[in-house]
Amino acid sequence: MKISKGILEMIYEQAEAEAPLEACGYLAGKEDVITSHYKMTNVDKSETHFSLDPKEQFQVAKSVRADGSDLIAVYHSHPASPARPSEEDIRLAHDSSIIYVIVSLENEKRTCGAFTIKNGMVTPEPLDIV
Amino acid sequence: MRLTINGKEETVSDVVNIADLLKIRGIETPEMVSVELNSEILNRVDFETTQLKENDQIEFLFFMGGGQTRG
């Protein structure tokens, strides 16, 4: 998956602005190139959990489709843990077609990772920051 | 029956309700899916009782959630 430094920077800024709560959103584009970033509401408003709002999900899905793009990835932040899927992330990952991006702010250091998750199996996805 | 599913017109057969549709689309965890029928979000408990009709517009997507490891 290819993502620009600019979009990644916006995700980190969102994560830092919303910390200590988890932040979340969608990434859209064509094939494996991210071209758009959609901030979403974490309806859980939690430091350790996130859920997207289905109503917002449908709005974004339709908007992305109208732009001729696809939803490629969903992202969320781990304000105080590493940029890898937690047991809870894996348990709740039911969409094997989407890439799960996690940004971490652990120890005030920005890191990120991308993964696919299918039947509980996590596979790192190459992340090309361009 | 002709339906519009996630923006694409499709013809489906042997489908009576939302649960049937999710099943033929290979959704193994319908309890983790949100469905919008003609712009109204459905309750999951109604998937089996909500009948589909010609030209219905259906959107479905997976619940997205998770969390960081505690401690």
N, CA and C atoms of all chains as a GROMACS GRO file, in nm:
protein
  603
    1MET      N    1   0.084  -0.118   0.000
    1MET     CA    2   0.000   0.000   0.000
    1MET      C    3   0.088   0.124   0.000
    2LYS      N    4   0.056   0.218  -0.085
    2LYS     CA    5   0.133   0.343  -0.092
    2LYS      C    6   0.054   0.456  -0.028
    3ILE      N    7   0.120   0.531   0.059
    3ILE     CA    8   0.055   0.645   0.126
    3ILE      C    9   0.152   0.762   0.127
    4SER      N   10   0.100   0.879   0.108
    4SER     CA   11   0.188   0.997   0.104
    4SER      C   12   0.227   1.038   0.246
    5LYS      N   13   0.342   1.105   0.256
    5LYS     CA   14   0.384   1.157   0.386
    5LYS      C   15   0.279   1.254   0.440
    6GLY      N   16   0.216   1.329   0.349
    6GLY     CA   17   0.117   1.429   0.390
    6GLY      C   18  -0.005   1.366   0.456
    7ILE      N   19  -0.057   1.260   0.396
    7ILE     CA   20  -0.175   1.193   0.455
    7ILE      C   21  -0.136   1.126   0.587
    8LEU      N   22  -0.019   1.064   0.590
    8LEU     CA   23   0.025   1.000   0.714
    8LEU      C   24   0.041   1.105   0.825
    9GLU      N   25   0.094   1.220   0.788
    9GLU     CA   26   0.111   1.329   0.885
    9GLU      C   27  -0.025   1.370   0.942
   10MET      N   28  -0.127   1.379   0.855
   10MET     CA   29  -0.261   1.417   0.903
   10MET      C   30  -0.317   1.314   1.000
   11ILE      N   31  -0.286   1.186   0.973
   11ILE     CA   32  -0.334   1.081   1.065
   11ILE      C   33  -0.266   1.094   1.202
   12TYR      N   34  -0.133   1.116   1.199
   12TYR     CA   35  -0.062   1.134   1.327
   12TYR      C   36  -0.116   1.256   1.402
   13GLU      N   37  -0.141   1.364   1.327
   13GLU     CA   38  -0.192   1.486   1.392
   13GLU      C   39  -0.329   1.462   1.454
   14GLN      N   40  -0.414   1.386   1.383
   14GLN     CA   41  -0.545   1.351   1.439
   14GLN      C   42  -0.527   1.267   1.565
   15ALA      N   43  -0.438   1.168   1.557
   15ALA     CA   44  -0.416   1.079   1.672
   15ALA      C   45  -0.366   1.159   1.793
   16GLU      N   46  -0.276   1.254   1.770
   16GLU     CA   47  -0.222   1.335   1.880
   16GLU      C   48  -0.329   1.430   1.935
   17ALA      N   49  -0.411   1.483   1.846
   17ALA     CA   50  -0.516   1.576   1.890
   17ALA      C   51  -0.621   1.504   1.974
   18GLU      N   52  -0.651   1.379   1.938
   18GLU     CA   53  -0.757   1.306   2.007
   18GLU      C   54  -0.706   1.225   2.126
   19ALA      N   55  -0.572   1.209   2.137
   19ALA     CA   56  -0.516   1.135   2.251
   19ALA      C   57  -0.556   1.205   2.381
   20PRO      N   58  -0.580   1.134   2.490
   20PRO     CA   59  -0.551   0.991   2.507
   20PRO      C   60  -0.657   0.897   2.449
   21LEU      N   61  -0.762   0.954   2.387
   21LEU     CA   62  -0.861   0.865   2.326
   21LEU      C   63  -0.805   0.807   2.196
   22GLU      N   64  -0.857   0.693   2.155
   22GLU     CA   65  -0.818   0.636   2.026
   22GLU      C   66  -0.886   0.716   1.914
   23ALA      N   67  -0.812   0.737   1.806
   23ALA     CA   68  -0.864   0.805   1.688
   23ALA      C   69  -0.882   0.702   1.577
   24CYS      N   70  -0.967   0.732   1.479
   24CYS     CA   71  -0.991   0.633   1.374
   24CYS      C   72  -1.037   0.700   1.245
   25GLY      N   73  -1.032   0.624   1.136
   25GLY     CA   74  -1.076   0.677   1.008
   25GLY      C   75  -1.057   0.577   0.896
   26TYR      N   76  -1.092   0.622   0.778
   26TYR     CA   77  -1.079   0.539   0.658
   26TYR      C   78  -0.977   0.601   0.562
   27LEU      N   79  -0.917   0.517   0.480
   27LEU     CA   80  -0.828   0.560   0.373
   27LEU      C   81  -0.882   0.505   0.242
   28ALA      N   82  -0.889   0.592   0.142
   28ALA     CA   83  -0.945   0.550   0.014
   28ALA      C   84  -0.848   0.581  -0.100
   29GLY      N   85  -0.870   0.516  -0.212
   29GLY     CA   86  -0.784   0.540  -0.327
   29GLY      C   87  -0.815   0.441  -0.437
   30LYS      N   88  -0.719   0.420  -0.522
   30LYS     CA   89  -0.734   0.323  -0.631
   30LYS      C   90  -0.621   0.222  -0.623
   31GLU      N   91  -0.658   0.096  -0.646
   31GLU     CA   92  -0.563  -0.015  -0.635
   31GLU      C   93  -0.494  -0.006  -0.499
   32ASP      N   94  -0.363   0.014  -0.496
   32ASP     CA   95  -0.298   0.018  -0.364
   32ASP      C   96  -0.246   0.157  -0.330
   33VAL      N   97  -0.297   0.259  -0.396
   33VAL     CA   98  -0.249   0.396  -0.373
   33VAL      C   99  -0.355   0.477  -0.298
   34ILE      N  100  -0.319   0.523  -0.179
   34ILE     CA  101  -0.411   0.602  -0.098
   34ILE      C  102  -0.413   0.746  -0.150
   35THR      N  103  -0.533   0.796  -0.175
   35THR     CA  104  -0.546   0.934  -0.224
   35THR      C  105  -0.633   1.020  -0.133
   36SER      N  106  -0.709   0.957  -0.043
   36SER     CA  107  -0.799   1.034   0.043
   36SER      C  108  -0.798   0.979   0.185
   37HIS      N  109  -0.826   1.068   0.277
   37HIS     CA  110  -0.823   1.035   0.420
   37HIS      C  111  -0.951   1.087   0.483
   38TYR      N  112  -1.023   1.002   0.552
   38TYR     CA  113  -1.150   1.041   0.613
   38TYR      C  114  -1.143   1.020   0.764
   39LYS      N  115  -1.143   1.130   0.837
   39LYS     CA  116  -1.150   1.119   0.983
   39LYS      C  117  -1.288   1.066   1.020
   40MET      N  118  -1.292   0.975   1.114
   40MET     CA  119  -1.420   0.920   1.159
   40MET      C  120  -1.434   0.942   1.310
   41THR      N  121  -1.556   0.933   1.357
   41THR     CA  122  -1.584   0.948   1.500
   41THR      C  123  -1.564   0.815   1.570
   42ASN      N  124  -1.488   0.819   1.679
   42ASN     CA  125  -1.480   0.700   1.765
   42ASN      C  126  -1.597   0.706   1.861
   43VAL      N  127  -1.701   0.630   1.831
   43VAL     CA  128  -1.822   0.640   1.913
   43VAL      C  129  -1.801   0.585   2.054
   44ASP      N  130  -1.693   0.507   2.074
   44ASP     CA  131  -1.664   0.455   2.207
   44ASP      C  132  -1.604   0.563   2.298
   45LYS      N  133  -1.544   0.665   2.235
   45LYS     CA  134  -1.476   0.772   2.311
   45LYS      C  135  -1.392   0.712   2.423
   46SER      N  136  -1.304   0.618   2.385
   46SER     CA  137  -1.229   0.540   2.483
   46SER      C  138  -1.079   0.553   2.459
   47GLU      N  139  -1.003   0.534   2.567
   47GLU     CA  140  -0.857   0.534   2.556
   47GLU      C  141  -0.804   0.399   2.510
   48THR      N  142  -0.890   0.297   2.514
   48THR     CA  143  -0.843   0.162   2.482
   48THR      C  144  -0.929   0.092   2.379
   49HIS      N  145  -1.023   0.164   2.319
   49HIS     CA  146  -1.113   0.095   2.225
   49HIS      C  147  -1.167   0.194   2.124
   50PHE      N  148  -1.201   0.143   2.006
   50PHE     CA  149  -1.270   0.229   1.909
   50PHE      C  150  -1.377   0.150   1.837
   51SER      N  151  -1.481   0.220   1.795
   51SER     CA  152  -1.582   0.166   1.703
   51SER      C  153  -1.621   0.279   1.610
   52LEU      N  154  -1.633   0.248   1.482
   52LEU     CA  155  -1.684   0.346   1.387
   52LEU      C  156  -1.836   0.354   1.398
   53ASP      N  157  -1.889   0.470   1.362
   53ASP     CA  158  -2.033   0.492   1.359
   53ASP      C  159  -2.086   0.441   1.225
   54PRO      N  160  -2.175   0.340   1.225
   54PRO     CA  161  -2.224   0.285   1.098
   54PRO      C  162  -2.282   0.391   1.004
   55LYS      N  163  -2.351   0.491   1.060
   55LYS     CA  164  -2.410   0.595   0.976
   55LYS      C  165  -2.299   0.670   0.901
   56GLU      N  166  -2.192   0.704   0.972
   56GLU     CA  167  -2.077   0.770   0.907
   56GLU      C  168  -2.011   0.676   0.807
   57GLN      N  169  -2.002   0.549   0.844
   57GLN     CA  170  -1.941   0.452   0.751
   57GLN      C  171  -2.014   0.450   0.617
   58PHE      N  172  -2.148   0.445   0.623
   58PHE     CA  173  -2.225   0.442   0.498
   58PHE      C  174  -2.205   0.571   0.419
   59GLN      N  175  -2.202   0.685   0.490
   59GLN     CA  176  -2.183   0.814   0.420
   59GLN      C  177  -2.050   0.815   0.347
   60VAL      N  178  -1.944   0.771   0.416
   60VAL     CA  179  -1.812   0.773   0.355
   60VAL      C  180  -1.804   0.671   0.241
   61ALA      N  181  -1.860   0.555   0.262
   61ALA     CA  182  -1.856   0.452   0.157
   61ALA      C  183  -1.920   0.503   0.028
   62LYS      N  184  -2.032   0.573   0.041
   62LYS     CA  185  -2.100   0.627  -0.078
   62LYS      C  186  -2.020   0.740  -0.141
   63SER      N  187  -1.962   0.824  -0.058
   63SER     CA  188  -1.882   0.936  -0.108
   63SER      C  189  -1.759   0.886  -0.184
   64VAL      N  190  -1.695   0.786  -0.126
   64VAL     CA  191  -1.576   0.728  -0.190
   64VAL      C  192  -1.614   0.666  -0.325
   65ARG      N  193  -1.726   0.597  -0.327
   65ARG     CA  194  -1.772   0.534  -0.451
   65ARG      C  195  -1.805   0.641  -0.556
   66ALA      N  196  -1.868   0.750  -0.512
   66ALA     CA  197  -1.902   0.858  -0.606
   66ALA      C  198  -1.778   0.922  -0.666
   67ASP      N  199  -1.668   0.918  -0.592
   67ASP     CA  200  -1.540   0.972  -0.643
   67ASP      C  201  -1.469   0.873  -0.734
   68GLY      N  202  -1.525   0.756  -0.751
   68GLY     CA  203  -1.460   0.654  -0.834
   68GLY      C  204  -1.345   0.585  -0.764
   69SER      N  205  -1.344   0.594  -0.631
   69SER     CA  206  -1.237   0.532  -0.553
   69SER      C  207  -1.291   0.412  -0.475
   70ASP      N  208  -1.202   0.350  -0.401
   70ASP     CA  209  -1.239   0.236  -0.318
   70ASP      C  210  -1.191   0.259  -0.175
   71LEU      N  211  -1.263   0.201  -0.079
   71LEU     CA  212  -1.212   0.200   0.058
   71LEU      C  213  -1.101   0.096   0.064
   72ILE      N  214  -0.981   0.141   0.094
   72ILE     CA  215  -0.866   0.050   0.094
   72ILE      C  216  -0.827   0.008   0.235
   73ALA      N  217  -0.836   0.103   0.328
   73ALA     CA  218  -0.787   0.073   0.464
   73ALA      C  219  -0.871   0.144   0.568
   74VAL      N  220  -0.871   0.087   0.686
   74VAL     CA  221  -0.927   0.153   0.804
   74VAL      C  222  -0.810   0.171   0.901
   75TYR      N  223  -0.806   0.287   0.968
   75TYR     CA  224  -0.695   0.308   1.060
   75TYR      C  225  -0.748   0.344   1.198
   76HIS      N  226  -0.665   0.315   1.297
   76HIS     CA  227  -0.693   0.366   1.431
   76HIS      C  228  -0.562   0.384   1.505
   77SER      N  229  -0.569   0.457   1.614
   77SER     CA  230  -0.446   0.486   1.688
   77SER      C  231  -0.439   0.401   1.815
   78HIS      N  232  -0.316   0.374   1.852
   78HIS     CA  233  -0.285   0.315   1.982
   78HIS      C  234  -0.205   0.422   2.058
   79PRO      N  235  -0.272   0.501   2.140
   79PRO     CA  236  -0.200   0.610   2.206
   79PRO      C  237  -0.086   0.563   2.297
   80ALA      N  238  -0.097   0.443   2.351
   80ALA     CA  239   0.003   0.401   2.449
   80ALA      C  240   0.046   0.255   2.432
   81SER      N  241   0.033   0.203   2.310
   81SER     CA  242   0.079   0.066   2.286
   81SER      C  243   0.132   0.057   2.142
   82PRO      N  244   0.199  -0.052   2.109
   82PRO     CA  245   0.268  -0.059   1.978
   82PRO      C  246   0.174  -0.059   1.857
   83ALA      N  247   0.233  -0.033   1.742
   83ALA     CA  248   0.159  -0.026   1.615
   83ALA      C  249   0.142  -0.164   1.555
   84ARG      N  250   0.077  -0.248   1.631
   84ARG     CA  251   0.042  -0.382   1.581
   84ARG      C  252  -0.093  -0.422   1.639
   85PRO      N  253  -0.164  -0.511   1.569
   85PRO     CA  254  -0.300  -0.544   1.615
   85PRO      C  255  -0.300  -0.608   1.753
   86SER      N  256  -0.388  -0.559   1.838
   86SER     CA  257  -0.406  -0.619   1.970
   86SER      C  258  -0.496  -0.742   1.955
   87GLU      N  259  -0.510  -0.816   2.061
   87GLU     CA  260  -0.602  -0.932   2.057
   87GLU      C  261  -0.743  -0.885   2.023
   88GLU      N  262  -0.781  -0.770   2.077
   88GLU     CA  263  -0.914  -0.716   2.049
   88GLU      C  264  -0.928  -0.675   1.902
   89ASP      N  265  -0.822  -0.616   1.847
   89ASP     CA  266  -0.825  -0.579   1.704
   89ASP      C  267  -0.846  -0.704   1.618
   90ILE      N  268  -0.776  -0.810   1.653
   90ILE     CA  269  -0.784  -0.934   1.574
   90ILE      C  270  -0.922  -0.998   1.589
   91ARG      N  271  -0.971  -0.997   1.712
   91ARG     CA  272  -1.102  -1.058   1.739
   91ARG      C  273  -1.213  -0.990   1.660
   92LEU      N  274  -1.199  -0.858   1.643
   92LEU     CA  275  -1.307  -0.782   1.578
   92LEU      C  276  -1.282  -0.755   1.430
   93ALA      N  277  -1.176  -0.813   1.375
   93ALA     CA  278  -1.144  -0.790   1.233
   93ALA      C  279  -1.217  -0.895   1.149
   94HIS      N  280  -1.327  -0.854   1.088
   94HIS     CA  281  -1.408  -0.950   1.011
   94HIS      C  282  -1.404  -0.921   0.862
   95ASP      N  283  -1.338  -0.813   0.822
   95ASP     CA  284  -1.332  -0.778   0.680
   95ASP      C  285  -1.194  -0.812   0.626
   96SER      N  286  -1.186  -0.926   0.558
   96SER     CA  287  -1.055  -0.970   0.509
   96SER      C  288  -1.011  -0.894   0.384
   97SER      N  289  -1.100  -0.807   0.332
   97SER     CA  290  -1.066  -0.735   0.208
   97SER      C  291  -1.002  -0.599   0.236
   98ILE      N  292  -1.000  -0.559   0.362
   98ILE     CA  293  -0.951  -0.425   0.393
   98ILE      C  294  -0.817  -0.435   0.466
   99ILE      N  295  -0.737  -0.329   0.453
   99ILE     CA  296  -0.609  -0.323   0.523
   99ILE      C  297  -0.630  -0.248   0.654
  100TYR      N  298  -0.577  -0.301   0.759
  100TYR     CA  299  -0.588  -0.240   0.891
  100TYR      C  300  -0.457  -0.165   0.921
  101VAL      N  301  -0.467  -0.033   0.930
  101VAL     CA  302  -0.351   0.050   0.960
  101VAL      C  303  -0.359   0.093   1.107
  102ILE      N  304  -0.248   0.081   1.177
  102ILE     CA  305  -0.242   0.122   1.317
  102ILE      C  306  -0.128   0.221   1.334
  103VAL      N  307  -0.158   0.336   1.393
  103VAL     CA  308  -0.052   0.431   1.426
  103VAL      C  309  -0.037   0.432   1.578
  104SER      N  310   0.088   0.435   1.620
  104SER     CA  311   0.117   0.434   1.764
  104SER      C  312   0.183   0.564   1.805
  105LEU      N  313   0.148   0.608   1.925
  105LEU     CA  314   0.212   0.726   1.985
  105LEU      C  315   0.287   0.684   2.112
  106GLU      N  316   0.310   0.554   2.126
  106GLU     CA  317   0.372   0.501   2.248
  106GLU      C  318   0.506   0.570   2.274
  107ASN      N  319   0.528   0.607   2.398
  107ASN     CA  320   0.652   0.675   2.438
  107ASN      C  321   0.678   0.801   2.356
  108GLU      N  322   0.570   0.867   2.315
  108GLU     CA  323   0.577   0.992   2.238
  108GLU      C  324   0.654   0.976   2.108
  109LYS      N  325   0.654   0.854   2.056
  109LYS     CA  326   0.721   0.827   1.929
  109LYS      C  327   0.616   0.782   1.828
  110ARG      N  328   0.620   0.842   1.709
  110ARG     CA  329   0.525   0.805   1.604
  110ARG      C  330   0.573   0.682   1.528
  111THR      N  331   0.491   0.579   1.523
  111THR     CA  332   0.520   0.462   1.440
  111THR      C  333   0.389   0.415   1.378
  112CYS      N  334   0.400   0.342   1.270
  112CYS     CA  335   0.278   0.289   1.209
  112CYS      C  336   0.304   0.153   1.146
  113GLY      N  337   0.196   0.079   1.128
  113GLY     CA  338   0.204  -0.051   1.063
  113GLY      C  339   0.076  -0.077   0.988
  114ALA      N  340   0.085  -0.165   0.887
  114ALA     CA  341  -0.034  -0.201   0.809
  114ALA      C  342  -0.042  -0.353   0.804
  115PHE      N  343  -0.165  -0.405   0.809
  115PHE     CA  344  -0.185  -0.549   0.821
  115PHE      C  345  -0.313  -0.592   0.750
  116THR      N  346  -0.314  -0.714   0.703
  116THR     CA  347  -0.441  -0.778   0.669
  116THR      C  348  -0.467  -0.882   0.777
  117ILE      N  349  -0.595  -0.904   0.804
  117ILE     CA  350  -0.633  -1.000   0.909
  117ILE      C  351  -0.742  -1.089   0.854
  118LYS      N  352  -0.715  -1.218   0.847
  118LYS     CA  353  -0.813  -1.312   0.794
  118LYS      C  354  -0.820  -1.433   0.886
  119ASN      N  355  -0.939  -1.462   0.932
  119ASN     CA  356  -0.960  -1.575   1.023
  119ASN      C  357  -0.862  -1.572   1.140
  120GLY      N  358  -0.837  -1.456   1.193
  120GLY     CA  359  -0.749  -1.443   1.308
  120GLY      C  360  -0.601  -1.442   1.276
  121MET      N  361  -0.568  -1.459   1.149
  121MET     CA  362  -0.427  -1.460   1.109
  121MET      C  363  -0.387  -1.320   1.062
  122VAL      N  364  -0.282  -1.267   1.122
  122VAL     CA  365  -0.234  -1.133   1.088
  122VAL      C  366  -0.117  -1.141   0.992
  123THR      N  367  -0.127  -1.068   0.883
  123THR     CA  368  -0.017  -1.064   0.786
  123THR      C  369   0.025  -0.919   0.766
  124PRO      N  370   0.152  -0.887   0.791
  124PRO     CA  371   0.197  -0.749   0.767
  124PRO      C  372   0.182  -0.712   0.620
  125GLU      N  373   0.139  -0.592   0.597
  125GLU     CA  374   0.121  -0.539   0.461
  125GLU      C  375   0.231  -0.436   0.437
  126PRO      N  376   0.308  -0.450   0.331
  126PRO     CA  377   0.413  -0.350   0.304
  126PRO      C  378   0.353  -0.210   0.294
  127LEU      N  379   0.415  -0.116   0.363
  127LEU     CA  380   0.366   0.022   0.364
  127LEU      C  381   0.472   0.110   0.300
  128ASP      N  382   0.440   0.162   0.185
  128ASP     CA  383   0.536   0.243   0.108
  128ASP      C  384   0.499   0.390   0.130
  129ILE      N  385   0.581   0.460   0.206
  129ILE     CA  386   0.553   0.601   0.235
  129ILE      C  387   0.624   0.686   0.131
  130VAL      N  388   0.544   0.756   0.048
  130VAL     CA  389   0.603   0.826  -0.068
  130VAL      C  390   0.587   0.977  -0.055
  131MET      N  391  -3.460  -1.134  -0.910
  131MET     CA  392  -3.494  -1.002  -0.855
  131MET      C  393  -3.375  -0.909  -0.876
  132ARG      N  394  -3.406  -0.788  -0.924
  132ARG     CA  395  -3.300  -0.690  -0.944
  132ARG      C  396  -3.284  -0.604  -0.819
  133LEU      N  397  -3.160  -0.593  -0.774
  133LEU     CA  398  -3.129  -0.513  -0.657
  133LEU      C  399  -3.008  -0.426  -0.688
  134THR      N  400  -2.994  -0.319  -0.614
  134THR     CA  401  -2.869  -0.242  -0.620
  134THR      C  402  -2.795  -0.268  -0.490
  135ILE      N  403  -2.680  -0.333  -0.502
  135ILE     CA  404  -2.604  -0.375  -0.384
  135ILE      C  405  -2.471  -0.301  -0.382
  136ASN      N  406  -2.452  -0.222  -0.279
  136ASN     CA  407  -2.332  -0.139  -0.268
  136ASN      C  408  -2.304  -0.065  -0.399
  137GLY      N  409  -2.411  -0.008  -0.454
  137GLY     CA  410  -2.399   0.078  -0.571
  137GLY      C  411  -2.400   0.007  -0.705
  138LYS      N  412  -2.402  -0.126  -0.705
  138LYS     CA  413  -2.400  -0.200  -0.831
  138LYS      C  414  -2.533  -0.272  -0.852
  139GLU      N  415  -2.588  -0.258  -0.971
  139GLU     CA  416  -2.711  -0.330  -1.002
  139GLU      C  417  -2.679  -0.477  -1.024
  140GLU      N  418  -2.755  -0.562  -0.957
  140GLU     CA  419  -2.732  -0.706  -0.969
  140GLU      C  420  -2.866  -0.777  -0.975
  141THR      N  421  -2.864  -0.892  -1.038
  141THR     CA  422  -2.982  -0.978  -1.038
  141THR      C  423  -2.951  -1.098  -0.950
  142VAL      N  424  -3.037  -1.121  -0.851
  142VAL     CA  425  -3.014  -1.232  -0.759
  142VAL      C  426  -3.136  -1.324  -0.761
  143SER      N  427  -3.112  -1.449  -0.730
  143SER     CA  428  -3.223  -1.544  -0.721
  143SER      C  429  -3.215  -1.618  -0.588
  144ASP      N  430  -3.326  -1.680  -0.550
  144ASP     CA  431  -3.333  -1.755  -0.424
  144ASP      C  432  -3.300  -1.667  -0.303
  145VAL      N  433  -3.337  -1.543  -0.311
  145VAL     CA  434  -3.314  -1.452  -0.200
  145VAL      C  435  -3.448  -1.392  -0.158
  146VAL      N  436  -3.482  -1.409  -0.031
  146VAL     CA  437  -3.610  -1.358   0.019
  146VAL      C  438  -3.587  -1.239   0.112
  147ASN      N  439  -3.487  -1.254   0.198
  147ASN     CA  440  -3.466  -1.149   0.299
  147ASN      C  441  -3.318  -1.109   0.307
  148ILE      N  442  -3.289  -1.016   0.396
  148ILE     CA  443  -3.152  -0.964   0.409
  148ILE      C  444  -3.055  -1.076   0.449
  149ALA      N  445  -3.098  -1.161   0.542
  149ALA     CA  446  -3.010  -1.270   0.586
  149ALA      C  447  -2.971  -1.359   0.468
  150ASP      N  448  -3.068  -1.388   0.380
  150ASP     CA  449  -3.039  -1.469   0.260
  150ASP      C  450  -2.932  -1.401   0.174
  151LEU      N  451  -2.949  -1.270   0.156
  151LEU     CA  452  -2.857  -1.196   0.070
  151LEU      C  453  -2.715  -1.201   0.126
  152LEU      N  454  -2.702  -1.179   0.256
  152LEU     CA  455  -2.569  -1.181   0.317
  152LEU      C  456  -2.506  -1.320   0.302
  153LYS      N  457  -2.593  -1.421   0.313
  153LYS     CA  458  -2.543  -1.559   0.302
  153LYS      C  459  -2.487  -1.585   0.163
  154ILE      N  460  -2.560  -1.546   0.059
  154ILE     CA  461  -2.511  -1.573  -0.077
  154ILE      C  462  -2.390  -1.486  -0.113
  155ARG      N  463  -2.373  -1.377  -0.037
  155ARG     CA  464  -2.254  -1.294  -0.058
  155ARG      C  465  -2.135  -1.346   0.022
  156GLY      N  466  -2.153  -1.459   0.087
  156GLY     CA  467  -2.042  -1.522   0.158
  156GLY      C  468  -2.010  -1.461   0.293
  157ILE      N  469  -2.104  -1.386   0.349
  157ILE     CA  470  -2.082  -1.325   0.480
  157ILE      C  471  -2.104  -1.431   0.588
  158GLU      N  472  -1.996  -1.467   0.657
  158GLU     CA  473  -2.006  -1.572   0.759
  158GLU      C  474  -2.042  -1.516   0.896
  159THR      N  475  -2.028  -1.385   0.911
  159THR     CA  476  -2.055  -1.324   1.042
  159THR      C  477  -2.153  -1.207   1.024
  160PRO      N  478  -2.280  -1.240   0.993
  160PRO     CA  479  -2.378  -1.131   0.971
  160PRO      C  480  -2.397  -1.043   1.094
  161GLU      N  481  -2.364  -1.098   1.211
  161GLU     CA  482  -2.378  -1.017   1.333
  161GLU      C  483  -2.274  -0.905   1.338
  162MET      N  484  -2.174  -0.910   1.248
  162MET     CA  485  -2.071  -0.806   1.242
  162MET      C  486  -2.090  -0.714   1.121
  163VAL      N  487  -2.210  -0.719   1.062
  163VAL     CA  488  -2.236  -0.640   0.942
  163VAL      C  489  -2.348  -0.539   0.970
  164SER      N  490  -2.330  -0.419   0.916
  164SER     CA  491  -2.437  -0.319   0.920
  164SER      C  492  -2.501  -0.315   0.782
  165VAL      N  493  -2.633  -0.303   0.780
  165VAL     CA  494  -2.706  -0.303   0.653
  165VAL      C  495  -2.797  -0.180   0.646
  166GLU      N  496  -2.793  -0.116   0.531
  166GLU     CA  497  -2.883  -0.004   0.503
  166GLU      C  498  -2.974  -0.047   0.388
  167LEU      N  499  -3.104  -0.040   0.410
  167LEU     CA  500  -3.202  -0.075   0.307
  167LEU      C  501  -3.277   0.052   0.268
  168ASN      N  502  -3.263   0.091   0.144
  168ASN     CA  503  -3.328   0.214   0.094
  168ASN      C  504  -3.305   0.331   0.190
  169SER      N  505  -3.176   0.347   0.226
  169SER     CA  506  -3.128   0.459   0.309
  169SER      C  507  -3.166   0.452   0.456
  170GLU      N  508  -3.221   0.339   0.501
  170GLU     CA  509  -3.254   0.322   0.644
  170GLU      C  510  -3.167   0.210   0.701
  171ILE      N  511  -3.096   0.240   0.810
  171ILE     CA  512  -3.014   0.138   0.873
  171ILE      C  513  -3.104   0.039   0.947
  172LEU      N  514  -3.080  -0.090   0.924
  172LEU     CA  515  -3.164  -0.194   0.985
  172LEU      C  516  -3.104  -0.241   1.117
  173ASN      N  517  -3.190  -0.285   1.206
  173ASN     CA  518  -3.143  -0.356   1.324
  173ASN      C  519  -3.105  -0.497   1.283
  174ARG      N  520  -2.997  -0.547   1.341
  174ARG     CA  521  -2.950  -0.682   1.301
  174ARG      C  522  -3.056  -0.789   1.331
  175VAL      N  523  -3.135  -0.767   1.433
  175VAL     CA  524  -3.235  -0.868   1.468
  175VAL      C  525  -3.343  -0.879   1.359
  176ASP      N  526  -3.346  -0.781   1.270
  176ASP     CA  527  -3.449  -0.781   1.166
  176ASP      C  528  -3.400  -0.838   1.032
  177PHE      N  529  -3.274  -0.884   1.026
  177PHE     CA  530  -3.220  -0.931   0.898
  177PHE      C  531  -3.304  -1.046   0.839
  178GLU      N  532  -3.351  -1.135   0.925
  178GLU     CA  533  -3.423  -1.252   0.874
  178GLU      C  534  -3.569  -1.221   0.842
  179THR      N  535  -3.620  -1.113   0.896
  179THR     CA  536  -3.762  -1.083   0.875
  179THR      C  537  -3.784  -0.968   0.776
  180THR      N  538  -3.674  -0.906   0.734
  180THR     CA  539  -3.689  -0.795   0.638
  180THR      C  540  -3.685  -0.851   0.497
  181GLN      N  541  -3.800  -0.850   0.432
  181GLN     CA  542  -3.810  -0.907   0.298
  181GLN      C  543  -3.762  -0.807   0.193
  182LEU      N  544  -3.699  -0.860   0.092
  182LEU     CA  545  -3.648  -0.777  -0.018
  182LEU      C  546  -3.750  -0.772  -0.130
  183LYS      N  547  -3.749  -0.662  -0.203
  183LYS     CA  548  -3.839  -0.651  -0.318
  183LYS      C  549  -3.762  -0.590  -0.436
  184GLU      N  550  -3.820  -0.602  -0.551
  184GLU     CA  551  -3.758  -0.554  -0.674
  184GLU      C  552  -3.710  -0.408  -0.658
  185ASN      N  553  -3.589  -0.384  -0.706
  185ASN     CA  554  -3.529  -0.249  -0.709
  185ASN      C  555  -3.491  -0.192  -0.572
  186ASP      N  556  -3.488  -0.277  -0.471
  186ASP     CA  557  -3.438  -0.230  -0.342
  186ASP      C  558  -3.291  -0.190  -0.354
  187GLN      N  559  -3.253  -0.092  -0.273
  187GLN     CA  560  -3.113  -0.050  -0.269
  187GLN      C  561  -3.056  -0.091  -0.134
  188ILE      N  562  -2.953  -0.174  -0.139
  188ILE     CA  563  -2.893  -0.228  -0.017
  188ILE      C  564  -2.746  -0.188  -0.010
  189GLU      N  565  -2.709  -0.140   0.105
  189GLU     CA  566  -2.567  -0.115   0.132
  189GLU      C  567  -2.532  -0.203   0.251
  190PHE      N  568  -2.417  -0.268   0.246
  190PHE     CA  569  -2.372  -0.337   0.367
  190PHE      C  570  -2.223  -0.320   0.384
  191LEU      N  571  -2.181  -0.315   0.508
  191LEU     CA  572  -2.039  -0.305   0.539
  191LEU      C  573  -2.014  -0.365   0.677
  192PHE      N  574  -1.889  -0.396   0.700
  192PHE     CA  575  -1.854  -0.461   0.826
  192PHE      C  576  -1.839  -0.360   0.939
  193PHE      N  577  -1.879  -0.403   1.058
  193PHE     CA  578  -1.847  -0.330   1.179
  193PHE      C  579  -1.696  -0.312   1.184
  194MET      N  580  -1.652  -0.193   1.224
  194MET     CA  581  -1.510  -0.169   1.240
  194MET      C  582  -1.484  -0.123   1.382
  195GLY      N  583  -1.403  -0.198   1.452
  195GLY     CA  584  -1.370  -0.162   1.589
  195GLY      C  585  -1.251  -0.241   1.637
  196GLY      N  586  -1.200  -0.202   1.751
  196GLY     CA  587  -1.086  -0.272   1.808
  196GLY      C  588  -1.034  -0.193   1.926
  197GLY      N  589  -0.912  -0.223   1.963
  197GLY     CA  590  -0.856  -0.152   2.077
  197GLY      C  591  -0.714  -0.191   2.104
  198GLN      N  592  -0.648  -0.109   2.185
  198GLN     CA  593  -0.508  -0.137   2.213
  198GLN      C  594  -0.497  -0.233   2.331
  199THR      N  595  -0.383  -0.298   2.338
  199THR     CA  596  -0.357  -0.390   2.447
  199THR      C  597  -0.344  -0.312   2.576
  200ARG      N  598  -0.416  -0.358   2.675
  200ARG     CA  599  -0.410  -0.288   2.804
  200ARG      C  600  -0.277  -0.316   2.872
  201GLY      N  601  -0.235  -0.215   2.948
  201GLY     CA  602  -0.111  -0.231   3.028
  201GLY      C  603   0.008  -0.228   2.940
   0.00000   0.00000   0.00000
